[in-house]
Amino acid sequence: MAMFQSEIPFHGMRDIDACVEIIRSFYVRGWVLGTGGNFSVLLTRKPFRLAITSSGIDKGIIAPEHFPHVDASGNVVEGTGKPTAEAGLHLAVLAAVNAGAVFHTHSVWATLLSTIYFPSGGLHIEGYEMLKGLHGVDSHTHREWLPIIENSQNIPSLGDTVQKLLEESPTVHGFLIRGHGLYTWGKTIYEAKQHVEIFEFLLEVIGRRRTMLIET
Ligand SMILES: [Zn+2]
């Protein structure tokens, strides 16, 4: 299978296979250890069908059968397994932005920085060439706002917060949940993968700068 090769505009089982490889690569990089993180691929908008990772699946051994299909209400319409507890957040993102895939990671840097910057409501990222990996960004001078919302186990309430956030800030490419991790998305799984890599890189740069005691 051609992995990470091109942006295939087809969302189907081929995308699920590619998504599995992407998740395993994220696992190796320490961004989705254990059962951390969850991933969804929009199969069709009408009717709304979303393939989303099952609850409690170890991301190091995830397989294509771990993607039940849900409708716009989160009900399983195909496949087996219980969808991730955070399915409501994926649905909230997809209700607010025109995306084809939503990826969520639990990295060390996202966890740390989301607690440090939470009192400011988020963090601005600017001056880095890697910003150009975000869709529509063409200069390192771009000033990216990465909002941070409070964590909660009340997913319907968190979903409302996410939807409101994205309606108020439609130009963001992702957000952090305090002490929890990163959500980002893309028109394709390849764009979503790229956004995870860019944000994880930038968060690590910012985190390492702080540990080097450089003024930011
Ligand atoms: Zn999570």
Residues whose N, C-alpha, C, O or C-beta is under 5 A from the ligand:
A	BS01	ZN	G37
